[in-house]
Amino acid sequence: MPEALVVDASPLIFLGNAGRIDLLQVVGFSRVVVPQAVFDEVTATQHDDGAARSVAESLWIERAAPADIPAAVVEWDLGPGESAVIAVALGMARARPVIDDVAGRRCALALGLDVMGTLGVVIAAHRRGYIENVHQVILDLRAAGMWLTDVVIERALQLAGDA
């Protein structure tokens, strides 16, 4: 099983703004790693939001130094955050990227990584007993700006065993 989550900006932003950044700590991984480029993207903001504060204040988040982006990742023409997450995950033994961006997820999967997204974190935390009302947490993510259709929410609840 992977030992480290390597987290992209959108999961940090959604979880942070929903007040649930803590969920990254409880899904069965010993480390939570954020590439420096992603950390800067989330915390170097013009406005003071919950995500910027919670990420900056979470001393358990490890910052990863910039990694060389492999040619196989460059070919996907991803954003700098997704590219950095995938590069760091590829360079670590037993790492799992947390990416919401569809192209980033496809790239990670194509390169053999076991990727998960923000909802995967929520479902895993629920299955481990850290969330009693998974539906409310998902609604909180939606209120925090995560674009979730009713169909996606229903599917997530089914996967969580809470439909």
FILOPA-182139 format. One line per field, with one value per atom (N, C-alpha, C, O): residue number from 0; residue in one letter; atom name; x, y, z. Coordinates in pm, 1 decimal. Example, Ala and Ser with C-alpha at 12.3 -4.5 7.8 and 13.67 -1.06 7.14 Angstrom:
BEGIN
seq	[0,0,0,0,1,1,1,1]
type	[A,A,A,A,S,S,S,S]
atom	[N,CA,C,O,N,CA,C,O]
c1	[1319.0,1230.0,1320.0,1423.6,1285.0,1367.0,1290.0,1340.9]
c2	[-569.0,-450.0,-330.0,-331.9,-225.0,-106.0,3.0,113.8]
c3	[780.0,780.0,780.0,846.5,708.0,714.0,787.0,803.9]
# end
This chain:
BEGIN
seq	[0,0,0,0,1,1,1,1,2,2,2,2,3,3,3,3,4,4,4,4,5,5,5,5,6,6,6,6,7,7,7,7,8,8,8,8,9,9,9,9,10,10,10,10,11,11,11,11,12,12,12,12,13,13,13,13,14,14,14,14,15,15,15,15,16,16,16,16,17,17,17,17,18,18,18,18,19,19,19,19,20,20,20,20,21,21,21,21,22,22,22,22,23,23,23,23,24,24,24,24,25,25,25,25,26,26,26,26,27,27,27,27,28,28,28,28,29,29,29,29,30,30,30,30,31,31,31,31,32,32,32,32,33,33,33,33,34,34,34,34,35,35,35,35,36,36,36,36,37,37,37,37,38,38,38,38,39,39,39,39,40,40,40,40,41,41,41,41,42,42,42,42,43,43,43,43,44,44,44,44,45,45,45,45,46,46,46,46,47,47,47,47,48,48,48,48,49,49,49,49,50,50,50,50,51,51,51,51,52,52,52,52,53,53,53,53,54,54,54,54,55,55,55,55,56,56,56,56,57,57,57,57,58,58,58,58,59,59,59,59,60,60,60,60,61,61,61,61,62,62,62,62,63,63,63,63,64,64,64,64,65,65,65,65,66,66,66,66,67,67,67,67,68,68,68,68,69,69,69,69,70,70,70,70,71,71,71,71,72,72,72,72,73,73,73,73,74,74,74,74,75,75,75,75,76,76,76,76,77,77,77,77,78,78,78,78,79,79,79,79,80,80,80,80,81,81,81,81,82,82,82,82,83,83,83,83,84,84,84,84,85,85,85,85,86,86,86,86,87,87,87,87,88,88,88,88,89,89,89,89,90,90,90,90,91,91,91,91,92,92,92,92,93,93,93,93,94,94,94,94,95,95,95,95,96,96,96,96,97,97,97,97,98,98,98,98,99,99,99,99,100,100,100,100,101,101,101,101,102,102,102,102,103,103,103,103,104,104,104,104,105,105,105,105,106,106,106,106,107,107,107,107,108,108,108,108,109,109,109,109,110,110,110,110,111,111,111,111,112,112,112,112,113,113,113,113,114,114,114,114,115,115,115,115,116,116,116,116,117,117,117,117,118,118,118,118,119,119,119,119,120,120,120,120,121,121,121,121,122,122,122,122,123,123,123,123,124,124,124,124,125,125,125,125,126,126,126,126,127,127,127,127,128,128,128,128,129,129,129,129,130,130,130,130,131,131,131,131,132,132,132,132,133,133,133,133,134,134,134,134,135,135,135,135,136,136,136,136,137,137,137,137,138,138,138,138,139,139,139,139,140,140,140,140,141,141,141,141,142,142,142,142,143,143,143,143,144,144,144,144,145,145,145,145,146,146,146,146,147,147,147,147,148,148,148,148,149,149,149,149,150,150,150,150,151,151,151,151,152,152,152,152,153,153,153,153,154,154,154,154,155,155,155,155,156,156,156,156,157,157,157,157,158,158,158,158,159,159,159,159,160,160,160,160,161,161,161,161,162,162,162,162]
type	[M,M,M,M,P,P,P,P,E,E,E,E,A,A,A,A,L,L,L,L,V,V,V,V,V,V,V,V,D,D,D,D,A,A,A,A,S,S,S,S,P,P,P,P,L,L,L,L,I,I,I,I,F,F,F,F,L,L,L,L,G,G,G,G,N,N,N,N,A,A,A,A,G,G,G,G,R,R,R,R,I,I,I,I,D,D,D,D,L,L,L,L,L,L,L,L,Q,Q,Q,Q,V,V,V,V,V,V,V,V,G,G,G,G,F,F,F,F,S,S,S,S,R,R,R,R,V,V,V,V,V,V,V,V,V,V,V,V,P,P,P,P,Q,Q,Q,Q,A,A,A,A,V,V,V,V,F,F,F,F,D,D,D,D,E,E,E,E,V,V,V,V,T,T,T,T,A,A,A,A,T,T,T,T,Q,Q,Q,Q,H,H,H,H,D,D,D,D,D,D,D,D,G,G,G,G,A,A,A,A,A,A,A,A,R,R,R,R,S,S,S,S,V,V,V,V,A,A,A,A,E,E,E,E,S,S,S,S,L,L,L,L,W,W,W,W,I,I,I,I,E,E,E,E,R,R,R,R,A,A,A,A,A,A,A,A,P,P,P,P,A,A,A,A,D,D,D,D,I,I,I,I,P,P,P,P,A,A,A,A,A,A,A,A,V,V,V,V,V,V,V,V,E,E,E,E,W,W,W,W,D,D,D,D,L,L,L,L,G,G,G,G,P,P,P,P,G,G,G,G,E,E,E,E,S,S,S,S,A,A,A,A,V,V,V,V,I,I,I,I,A,A,A,A,V,V,V,V,A,A,A,A,L,L,L,L,G,G,G,G,M,M,M,M,A,A,A,A,R,R,R,R,A,A,A,A,R,R,R,R,P,P,P,P,V,V,V,V,I,I,I,I,D,D,D,D,D,D,D,D,V,V,V,V,A,A,A,A,G,G,G,G,R,R,R,R,R,R,R,R,C,C,C,C,A,A,A,A,L,L,L,L,A,A,A,A,L,L,L,L,G,G,G,G,L,L,L,L,D,D,D,D,V,V,V,V,M,M,M,M,G,G,G,G,T,T,T,T,L,L,L,L,G,G,G,G,V,V,V,V,V,V,V,V,I,I,I,I,A,A,A,A,A,A,A,A,H,H,H,H,R,R,R,R,R,R,R,R,G,G,G,G,Y,Y,Y,Y,I,I,I,I,E,E,E,E,N,N,N,N,V,V,V,V,H,H,H,H,Q,Q,Q,Q,V,V,V,V,I,I,I,I,L,L,L,L,D,D,D,D,L,L,L,L,R,R,R,R,A,A,A,A,A,A,A,A,G,G,G,G,M,M,M,M,W,W,W,W,L,L,L,L,T,T,T,T,D,D,D,D,V,V,V,V,V,V,V,V,I,I,I,I,E,E,E,E,R,R,R,R,A,A,A,A,L,L,L,L,Q,Q,Q,Q,L,L,L,L,A,A,A,A,G,G,G,G,D,D,D,D,A,A,A,A]
atom	[N,CA,C,O,N,CA,C,O,N,CA,C,O,N,CA,C,O,N,CA,C,O,N,CA,C,O,N,CA,C,O,N,CA,C,O,N,CA,C,O,N,CA,C,O,N,CA,C,O,N,CA,C,O,N,CA,C,O,N,CA,C,O,N,CA,C,O,N,CA,C,O,N,CA,C,O,N,CA,C,O,N,CA,C,O,N,CA,C,O,N,CA,C,O,N,CA,C,O,N,CA,C,O,N,CA,C,O,N,CA,C,O,N,CA,C,O,N,CA,C,O,N,CA,C,O,N,CA,C,O,N,CA,C,O,N,CA,C,O,N,CA,C,O,N,CA,C,O,N,CA,C,O,N,CA,C,O,N,CA,C,O,N,CA,C,O,N,CA,C,O,N,CA,C,O,N,CA,C,O,N,CA,C,O,N,CA,C,O,N,CA,C,O,N,CA,C,O,N,CA,C,O,N,CA,C,O,N,CA,C,O,N,CA,C,O,N,CA,C,O,N,CA,C,O,N,CA,C,O,N,CA,C,O,N,CA,C,O,N,CA,C,O,N,CA,C,O,N,CA,C,O,N,CA,C,O,N,CA,C,O,N,CA,C,O,N,CA,C,O,N,CA,C,O,N,CA,C,O,N,CA,C,O,N,CA,C,O,N,CA,C,O,N,CA,C,O,N,CA,C,O,N,CA,C,O,N,CA,C,O,N,CA,C,O,N,CA,C,O,N,CA,C,O,N,CA,C,O,N,CA,C,O,N,CA,C,O,N,CA,C,O,N,CA,C,O,N,CA,C,O,N,CA,C,O,N,CA,C,O,N,CA,C,O,N,CA,C,O,N,CA,C,O,N,CA,C,O,N,CA,C,O,N,CA,C,O,N,CA,C,O,N,CA,C,O,N,CA,C,O,N,CA,C,O,N,CA,C,O,N,CA,C,O,N,CA,C,O,N,CA,C,O,N,CA,C,O,N,CA,C,O,N,CA,C,O,N,CA,C,O,N,CA,C,O,N,CA,C,O,N,CA,C,O,N,CA,C,O,N,CA,C,O,N,CA,C,O,N,CA,C,O,N,CA,C,O,N,CA,C,O,N,CA,C,O,N,CA,C,O,N,CA,C,O,N,CA,C,O,N,CA,C,O,N,CA,C,O,N,CA,C,O,N,CA,C,O,N,CA,C,O,N,CA,C,O,N,CA,C,O,N,CA,C,O,N,CA,C,O,N,CA,C,O,N,CA,C,O,N,CA,C,O,N,CA,C,O,N,CA,C,O,N,CA,C,O,N,CA,C,O,N,CA,C,O,N,CA,C,O,N,CA,C,O,N,CA,C,O,N,CA,C,O,N,CA,C,O,N,CA,C,O,N,CA,C,O,N,CA,C,O,N,CA,C,O,N,CA,C,O,N,CA,C,O,N,CA,C,O,N,CA,C,O,N,CA,C,O,N,CA,C,O,N,CA,C,O,N,CA,C,O,N,CA,C,O,N,CA,C,O,N,CA,C,O,N,CA,C,O,N,CA,C,O,N,CA,C,O,N,CA,C,O,N,CA,C,O,N,CA,C,O,N,CA,C,O,N,CA,C,O,N,CA,C,O,N,CA,C,O,N,CA,C,O,N,CA,C,O,N,CA,C,O,N,CA,C,O,N,CA,C,O]
c1	[85.2,0.0,88.9,194.1,45.8,123.9,136.0,45.7,249.4,266.9,248.8,230.9,253.4,243.3,136.6,125.2,59.5,-28.5,50.4,114.8,45.6,105.4,-11.6,-78.9,-36.0,-162.9,-148.9,-56.9,-243.6,-252.5,-332.5,-388.2,-336.5,-399.1,-549.2,-597.8,-623.6,-769.5,-815.8,-903.5,-762.7,-805.6,-772.5,-851.5,-655.9,-619.7,-716.5,-758.7,-751.2,-841.0,-981.0,-1039.2,-1034.4,-1170.6,-1178.8,-1267.9,-1086.1,-1087.6,-1059.4,-1121.8,-965.4,-932.2,-1047.1,-1077.3,-1111.3,-1223.5,-1346.4,-1431.6,-1356.3,-1467.3,-1435.2,-1517.9,-1313.9,-1274.0,-1240.5,-1248.3,-1202.5,-1176.0,-1039.4,-1024.5,-941.2,-806.0,-753.4,-667.6,-804.8,-764.8,-790.5,-725.6,-883.3,-915.5,-796.6,-788.0,-704.4,-586.0,-500.0,-423.8,-511.3,-432.0,-490.1,-419.8,-614.6,-681.5,-717.9,-792.3,-667.3,-709.0,-610.3,-618.1,-517.7,-432.1,-292.6,-226.3,-247.1,-113.4,-31.0,-82.5,95.4,178.7,229.0,272.0,224.1,275.9,181.5,115.8,175.5,103.0,205.5,260.5,230.6,335.3,271.6,182.3,318.8,270.7,392.9,480.4,399.8,510.7,513.1,408.1,631.9,645.6,563.1,504.1,558.2,480.3,332.0,265.2,280.8,140.1,118.6,20.9,209.3,199.9,192.7,108.9,281.6,283.0,153.9,101.2,102.8,-21.4,-138.0,-222.2,-141.8,-253.2,-235.4,-332.4,-112.6,-92.6,-59.2,-81.7,-6.6,30.1,-87.0,-81.0,-192.5,-315.5,-337.0,-288.7,-408.5,-438.8,-538.9,-540.7,-620.2,-721.2,-695.0,-635.5,-739.7,-718.5,-835.9,-945.7,-813.0,-921.8,-884.1,-769.3,-982.4,-961.7,-856.8,-780.7,-852.0,-754.2,-612.8,-526.1,-588.4,-453.7,-408.5,-294.9,-497.0,-463.0,-440.4,-340.4,-532.8,-522.2,-400.5,-336.6,-367.4,-248.8,-122.6,-32.6,-116.1,2.3,22.0,135.5,-87.3,-79.6,-67.7,-43.6,-84.0,-79.5,65.2,121.8,122.5,263.7,291.0,406.8,190.0,205.8,217.9,250.7,192.1,210.2,358.4,420.4,413.8,554.1,561.7,484.4,653.0,673.8,782.9,889.7,754.4,851.5,924.3,863.4,1054.3,1135.7,1093.9,1040.3,1118.0,1085.6,1153.8,1270.9,1078.4,1130.6,1136.6,1056.6,1231.8,1235.6,1110.6,1073.8,1046.4,924.5,965.7,1026.5,932.8,968.6,901.5,792.9,966.9,913.8,775.0,689.1,753.3,622.7,511.5,396.0,543.9,445.1,432.2,321.6,545.1,543.7,453.9,383.3,455.8,375.5,225.9,151.6,182.0,40.2,-1.0,-120.6,93.2,66.4,-28.6,-128.7,5.3,-73.8,-31.4,66.6,-104.3,-63.3,58.4,92.6,123.3,243.7,217.6,302.7,101.7,69.9,53.6,115.0,-29.3,-50.5,80.3,110.3,158.0,287.0,379.2,445.0,384.0,470.3,424.3,506.9,293.7,241.3,278.8,325.5,258.6,290.3,439.9,481.6,521.4,667.2,714.5,797.2,662.8,701.5,655.1,730.7,532.4,480.9,562.3,588.9,601.6,683.9,820.9,880.8,870.1,1002.5,1004.7,1111.7,889.0,881.0,837.4,759.2,888.2,839.3,704.9,691.9,607.5,477.0,405.6,366.1,389.6,316.8,189.5,183.6,88.7,-39.9,-78.3,-97.0,-90.4,-129.7,-278.2,-361.4,-308.9,-447.1,-469.8,-423.4,-542.2,-563.4,-709.5,-765.9,-770.9,-908.3,-913.9,-1006.6,-818.0,-814.2,-816.5,-735.1,-909.0,-928.3,-802.7,-760.9,-742.7,-622.2,-508.7,-434.0,-495.5,-393.2,-414.5,-319.0,-539.9,-571.9,-539.1,-482.7,-575.5,-547.5,-397.3,-351.4,-321.1,-176.0,-119.4,-39.3,-160.9,-111.9,-144.4,-59.7,-265.2,-304.7,-222.8,-179.1,-202.2,-124.2,19.1,82.9,69.5,206.4,212.7,317.0,100.4,99.1,75.7,95.6,33.8,7.9,-137.4,-226.7,-160.0,-293.1,-345.7,-317.5,-421.7,-464.5,-598.2,-681.8,-617.1,-747.2,-776.3,-687.0,-900.9,-940.7,-994.7,-991.4,-1043.9,-1097.5,-1209.2,-1211.6,-1301.9,-1411.1,-1359.0,-1416.0,-1253.4,-1190.8,-1137.3,-1146.7,-1081.5,-1033.6,-1151.1,-1142.4,-1260.3,-1378.7,-1436.0,-1469.3,-1446.9,-1501.0,-1410.8,-1459.5,-1279.7,-1186.0,-1195.0,-1192.5,-1205.5,-1217.6,-1347.9,-1351.2,-1454.3,-1582.7,-1572.8,-1619.1,-1512.9,-1498.5,-1413.4,-1431.8,-1320.8,-1234.6,-1298.5,-1238.1,-1421.5,-1495.2,-1469.3,-1505.9,-1407.1,-1375.8,-1483.5,-1479.7,-1578.2,-1688.3,-1817.4,-1838.8,-1901.3,-2031.0,-2130.2,-2199.7,-2136.9,-2233.5,-2160.1,-2129.8,-2131.6,-2055.9,-2131.3,-2069.3,-2263.2,-2343.0,-2319.3,-2304.1,-2316.2,-2293.9,-2154.6,-2138.9,-2054.5,-1918.8,-1913.3,-1848.9,-1979.9,-1983.3,-2055.2,-2011.6,-2164.2,-2233.9,-2146.5,-2151.1,-2067.0,-1973.4,-1867.8,-1828.4,-1822.3,-1726.1,-1789.0,-1725.8,-1913.1,-1984.3,-1996.6,-1973.0,-2033.3,-2045.3,-1909.5,-1903.4,-1801.6,-1666.3,-1615.1,-1501.9,-1697.6,-1659.8,-1631.6,-1601.9,-1640.0,-1617.4,-1740.5,-1852.6,-1717.5,-1827.9,-1870.2,-1798.3,-1986.6,-2038.9,-2184.7,-2267.8,-2214.6,-2353.6,-2424.6,-2360.2,-2556.5,-2633.0,-2600.8,-2598.8,-2575.6,-2541.9,-2408.3,-2394.7,-2310.0,-2179.4,-2192.8,-2132.3,-2270.4,-2291.6,-2357.8,-2317.0,-2459.4,-2528.5,-2433.3,-2436.6,-2349.1,-2252.2,-2150.8,-2115.3,-2104.8,-2011.1,-2075.2,-2010.2,-2201.2,-2270.2,-2286.3,-2276.4,-2311.1,-2319.7,-2184.1,-2178.6,-2076.1,-1943.2,-1907.1,-1834.4,-1958.9,-1932.7,-2022.8,-2004.6,-2120.7,-2214.7,-2315.5,-2366.2,-2344.8,-2431.2,-2546.4,-2603.9,-2580.0,-2685.8,-2822.1,-2922.7]
c2	[-118.8,0.0,123.9,125.7,227.8,352.1,410.5,396.2,476.8,536.8,687.9,748.6,749.6,895.2,938.7,883.5,1038.1,1107.3,1226.4,1297.7,1248.3,1366.9,1446.9,1402.8,1564.6,1633.9,1756.6,1837.1,1767.9,1881.8,1995.1,1978.8,2108.9,2229.5,2215.4,2251.7,2163.5,2164.3,2083.6,2131.7,1964.5,1897.7,1979.4,1983.3,2044.8,2129.1,2246.1,2280.0,2307.1,2422.6,2381.4,2444.5,2276.1,2234.4,2187.5,2229.0,2101.1,2051.8,2164.5,2172.2,2251.9,2363.4,2460.5,2502.2,2496.7,2590.6,2529.0,2600.7,2396.5,2328.5,2298.6,2243.0,2336.1,2310.3,2165.5,2121.5,2088.5,1945.0,1901.7,1788.9,1988.6,1953.3,1834.8,1760.2,1818.0,1708.6,1570.6,1473.5,1560.8,1430.3,1367.8,1245.5,1451.0,1396.7,1315.0,1228.6,1341.3,1270.9,1137.2,1057.8,1110.0,994.9,884.2,792.6,891.1,793.7,678.2,604.3,662.0,544.8,563.5,465.3,686.2,713.7,780.9,862.8,746.7,801.3,941.8,1012.2,983.1,1115.3,1184.3,1119.4,1316.4,1399.5,1496.6,1579.8,1485.1,1562.1,1656.5,1617.7,1780.2,1879.6,1939.5,1995.0,1928.8,1993.8,2143.8,2205.9,2200.7,2342.5,2430.2,2528.9,2396.0,2476.2,2476.7,2579.3,2363.9,2354.1,2431.4,2505.2,2414.5,2487.7,2637.8,2707.7,2686.9,2829.4,2871.7,2979.5,2787.9,2819.3,2837.5,2925.4,2753.9,2758.8,2870.2,2936.4,2890.9,2985.1,3127.3,3221.7,3144.3,3278.9,3337.9,3356.3,3367.0,3415.7,3562.8,3610.9,3631.8,3772.8,3791.9,3896.3,3691.9,3702.5,3596.4,3492.0,3625.2,3536.4,3439.7,3477.6,3315.1,3217.7,3101.6,3088.6,3017.9,2904.7,2807.8,2752.6,2786.5,2692.4,2743.4,2668.7,2869.1,2925.0,2916.0,2877.6,2951.2,2946.6,2803.7,2775.0,2713.2,2576.8,2504.0,2427.4,2526.2,2461.8,2518.5,2443.5,2650.6,2714.2,2674.3,2664.4,2651.4,2620.5,2471.0,2433.6,2385.6,2240.5,2192.5,2164.0,2184.5,2147.9,2004.3,1968.5,1922.8,1783.4,1769.4,1661.6,1876.5,1873.1,1890.1,1989.0,1792.7,1799.3,1867.2,1835.2,1959.2,2024.0,1948.9,1920.3,1918.1,1849.7,1952.0,2042.8,1936.3,2023.4,2003.5,1898.5,2103.0,2087.6,1964.4,1936.9,1892.4,1772.2,1796.9,1872.7,1732.6,1739.2,1671.7,1562.8,1736.3,1680.4,1586.7,1630.7,1457.1,1362.6,1398.8,1456.8,1364.1,1391.6,1330.9,1389.1,1214.7,1148.6,1231.7,1220.8,1313.8,1402.7,1530.9,1580.7,1584.0,1707.2,1690.3,1783.6,1572.7,1545.9,1566.1,1590.9,1556.0,1571.5,1718.4,1747.7,1810.0,1953.6,1990.2,2059.2,1942.7,1969.7,2102.5,2163.0,2146.9,2264.2,2232.2,2115.4,2334.8,2312.1,2232.3,2154.0,2251.2,2177.3,2028.7,1946.7,1993.6,1852.5,1786.8,1674.6,1856.7,1802.6,1777.1,1673.2,1872.2,1856.5,1740.8,1664.4,1727.4,1618.0,1483.4,1393.8,1469.6,1342.8,1316.5,1203.6,1418.2,1399.8,1357.3,1267.0,1421.6,1385.5,1243.7,1165.5,1209.9,1075.6,969.2,862.5,997.6,902.1,884.3,777.2,988.7,983.3,924.6,909.7,891.1,834.9,689.4,650.4,611.8,474.4,479.4,545.8,411.2,395.0,527.0,555.1,607.2,733.6,728.4,663.4,798.2,804.4,949.9,1024.0,992.0,1130.6,1153.1,1065.0,1274.4,1317.0,1434.8,1546.3,1407.0,1503.5,1498.1,1389.9,1615.3,1621.3,1645.0,1598.1,1715.8,1748.7,1621.3,1531.2,1614.1,1493.0,1456.6,1340.8,1553.8,1524.7,1479.1,1387.7,1541.6,1501.1,1359.4,1283.2,1324.3,1188.7,1086.7,980.7,1120.5,1028.6,1008.5,896.2,1116.6,1107.4,1018.2,928.8,1042.3,962.3,814.7,728.7,785.7,647.0,585.5,470.9,661.9,611.8,579.9,493.0,650.0,626.8,526.0,508.7,460.1,351.2,392.1,311.5,515.5,560.8,533.2,538.8,504.0,479.2,612.0,649.3,682.3,818.1,818.9,730.8,919.2,941.3,1090.6,1170.9,1127.4,1267.0,1308.3,1231.1,1429.1,1481.6,1392.7,1360.5,1352.9,1266.6,1131.2,1071.6,1082.0,957.5,970.9,877.7,1086.8,1112.8,1110.4,1050.3,1175.6,1181.0,1040.5,1003.0,964.3,828.4,741.3,666.1,751.1,672.2,711.5,624.4,840.2,884.9,834.6,796.1,835.3,783.2,634.0,588.5,558.4,413.4,380.7,276.4,469.3,448.0,500.6,492.7,554.7,597.4,740.0,775.8,822.2,959.9,1058.8,1175.0,1014.6,1101.8,1026.7,916.3,1087.1,1025.8,1058.8,970.2,1185.6,1229.9,1266.9,1383.9,1167.2,1189.6,1281.3,1359.0,1273.3,1358.9,1505.8,1588.7,1538.3,1676.8,1725.1,1839.7,1640.6,1679.5,1707.5,1803.3,1625.1,1647.7,1777.9,1852.6,1805.6,1933.4,2051.3,2157.4,2033.2,2137.2,2162.5,2276.9,2056.2,2071.8,2150.4,2237.6,2117.9,2190.6,2337.6,2424.6,2366.1,2505.0,2576.1,2698.3,2500.0,2557.2,2577.4,2621.8,2545.3,2572.8,2451.8,2467.1,2331.8,2213.5,2189.1,2179.8,2178.8,2159.2,2013.1,1925.4,1987.6,1852.5,1850.3,1922.8,1766.3,1751.1,1659.7,1589.3,1661.1,1571.1,1425.3,1341.1,1395.0,1258.3,1216.2,1103.7,1305.4,1274.6,1254.9,1163.7,1338.5,1323.8,1190.7,1121.0,1155.4,1027.5,909.7,814.7,915.7,807.8,799.0,689.6,914.4,915.5,855.7,781.9,887.3,830.9,679.9,607.1,633.0,488.8,422.7,318.9,482.9,427.9,429.4,342.8,528.7,537.8,443.7,426.5,383.0,295.9,372.9,323.7,495.3,583.7,636.9,741.1,565.5,614.3,577.9,610.8]
c3	[0.0,0.0,0.0,63.9,-72.2,-72.6,68.0,150.4,94.3,225.0,224.2,329.8,105.4,99.9,0.2,-109.2,40.2,-52.5,-105.6,-28.6,-236.7,-297.3,-352.6,-445.7,-295.3,-313.9,-403.3,-388.7,-496.5,-587.7,-521.7,-413.2,-589.5,-534.3,-510.7,-403.5,-608.5,-592.3,-470.5,-398.7,-442.9,-319.0,-194.2,-99.8,-193.4,-78.7,-64.8,45.8,-177.2,-175.2,-130.0,-41.9,-190.3,-154.4,-9.6,64.5,30.6,168.8,267.5,373.3,232.5,321.3,338.6,450.4,228.9,237.3,301.8,354.4,298.2,365.9,512.2,584.5,555.7,694.3,721.7,836.4,617.4,634.8,581.6,534.8,588.1,545.2,626.1,578.9,747.4,835.5,775.2,814.1,681.9,624.1,552.5,541.8,503.4,437.0,532.8,489.3,661.2,761.5,803.9,866.4,772.5,833.8,735.1,770.2,614.1,513.0,496.4,398.3,590.8,591.1,534.2,501.0,522.3,470.2,578.9,654.9,586.0,692.6,663.4,754.8,538.2,500.3,403.2,321.8,412.7,317.4,260.6,332.7,130.5,63.9,-37.8,-113.1,-38.5,-133.2,-203.0,-136.6,-335.8,-406.1,-376.1,-359.5,-369.5,-337.0,-430.8,-386.7,-559.2,-655.4,-618.2,-631.3,-572.3,-531.8,-401.9,-388.7,-306.7,-180.3,-206.5,-149.6,-293.5,-326.6,-395.6,-368.0,-484.8,-555.7,-458.2,-476.4,-355.7,-261.0,-157.9,-120.8,-111.9,-1.2,-45.5,30.3,-165.4,-212.8,-288.9,-410.4,-216.4,-276.8,-241.7,-139.2,-326.0,-303.9,-189.4,-124.1,-166.4,-62.2,44.3,17.6,162.4,276.1,283.2,323.9,243.9,250.2,340.9,383.3,369.6,459.9,410.4,489.8,280.2,225.6,246.1,291.5,213.4,229.3,374.5,402.4,466.2,609.0,655.5,721.2,621.9,673.9,618.2,690.4,492.3,434.9,499.2,537.1,511.2,569.3,715.6,762.3,787.7,930.7,960.6,1075.4,861.2,883.0,881.1,775.5,998.5,1010.1,966.8,944.9,954.1,912.9,761.3,711.8,687.8,542.9,511.8,550.9,441.0,398.6,262.8,172.5,248.6,118.9,43.5,97.8,-81.3,-167.0,-251.5,-308.1,-259.4,-343.8,-489.2,-524.7,-572.8,-714.9,-774.1,-747.7,-853.6,-919.1,-1068.9,-1123.6,-1134.5,-1280.3,-1334.8,-1291.0,-1429.8,-1488.6,-1602.2,-1699.8,-1590.0,-1695.9,-1828.4,-1830.6,-1937.1,-2070.7,-2088.0,-2154.4,-2028.7,-2040.3,-1977.5,-2018.6,-1879.5,-1817.3,-1899.1,-1920.0,-1945.2,-2025.4,-2147.2,-2185.3,-2208.4,-2328.0,-2304.8,-2399.8,-2182.3,-2150.6,-2143.6,-2142.2,-2139.2,-2135.5,-2020.7,-2040.2,-1902.3,-1782.5,-1721.8,-1765.4,-1623.0,-1547.7,-1461.9,-1443.2,-1410.3,-1330.5,-1202.7,-1160.5,-1141.4,-1018.9,-1043.6,-975.4,-1141.4,-1173.3,-1216.3,-1175.4,-1298.7,-1344.0,-1225.5,-1218.8,-1131.5,-1014.4,-926.1,-876.2,-906.6,-824.2,-885.0,-814.7,-1014.2,-1081.1,-1077.2,-1051.2,-1102.6,-1099.1,-960.6,-948.2,-857.0,-720.3,-688.7,-631.3,-725.3,-697.8,-771.2,-716.0,-894.6,-969.8,-905.7,-915.3,-840.7,-779.5,-640.2,-581.2,-586.5,-451.5,-458.6,-545.2,-368.0,-355.5,-283.6,-180.8,-335.8,-271.3,-243.7,-130.5,-348.1,-335.4,-418.6,-523.0,-370.0,-440.2,-462.1,-365.6,-588.4,-613.4,-587.1,-608.6,-539.9,-519.0,-613.5,-589.3,-721.5,-829.0,-871.4,-887.7,-889.3,-939.0,-1089.8,-1155.8,-1144.3,-1286.5,-1371.5,-1350.9,-1466.2,-1546.2,-1625.6,-1625.2,-1693.4,-1771.6,-1680.1,-1714.9,-1564.7,-1468.9,-1418.7,-1403.3,-1393.3,-1347.6,-1456.5,-1429.1,-1581.1,-1692.7,-1709.9,-1731.3,-1700.7,-1712.6,-1601.8,-1628.9,-1477.8,-1365.3,-1384.9,-1361.2,-1427.4,-1451.8,-1564.6,-1554.8,-1672.0,-1785.5,-1745.5,-1804.9,-1644.8,-1597.9,-1483.3,-1420.3,-1457.2,-1359.7,-1216.3,-1125.4,-1193.4,-1057.1,-1019.0,-1103.6,-893.2,-838.8,-785.0,-671.2,-867.0,-835.6,-763.1,-783.2,-679.0,-617.0,-621.8,-648.8,-595.7,-595.7,-460.5,-364.7,-453.6,-328.5,-275.4,-156.6,-362.5,-315.5,-269.5,-178.1,-329.9,-284.5,-142.5,-62.7,-111.8,24.5,121.6,228.6,84.4,170.7,192.2,304.6,85.3,96.5,183.2,267.7,162.8,244.1,391.3,478.3,420.3,559.3,621.2,738.1,542.5,591.1,621.5,726.0,530.8,550.4,672.8,735.6,706.3,823.2,952.2,1059.2,941.8,1059.3,1105.0,1216.9,1021.5,1059.5,1018.1,1058.4,939.1,897.5,924.9,874.8,1003.8,1030.7,919.9,870.1,881.2,781.4,652.8,629.5,569.9,446.9,351.1,278.4,350.0,262.7,296.6,206.8,426.0,466.5,427.5,385.3,440.7,401.8,251.8,208.8,172.6,27.9,-4.4,-92.0,64.9,44.5,86.6,24.3,191.9,235.0,127.4,104.6,61.5,-48.1,-163.1,-222.6,-192.5,-298.8,-261.9,-345.7,-137.6,-92.2,-94.7,-108.1,-81.8,-83.7,-225.6,-245.0,-325.1,-463.1,-549.5,-668.0,-493.9,-575.4,-662.1,-612.0,-793.5,-885.5,-881.0,-928.9,-823.7,-809.0,-851.9,-797.3,-950.3,-990.5,-891.4,-813.5,-894.9,-808.7,-841.0,-751.2,-968.2,-1009.4,-949.0,-901.0,-951.1,-892.9,-741.8,-685.4,-677.5,-532.7,-501.4,-408.6,-578.2,-555.6,-573.1,-494.8,-675.2,-699.8,-585.2,-541.4,-537.5,-425.1,-299.7,-225.5,-276.7,-161.3,-174.7,-76.0,-297.3,-320.1,-290.1,-224.2,-338.4,-314.2,-166.1,-117.5,-96.0,47.5,128.1,248.6,59.2,128.1,209.4,310.2,165.2,241.4,157.3,188.9,50.0,-40.2,11.5,-51.4]
# end
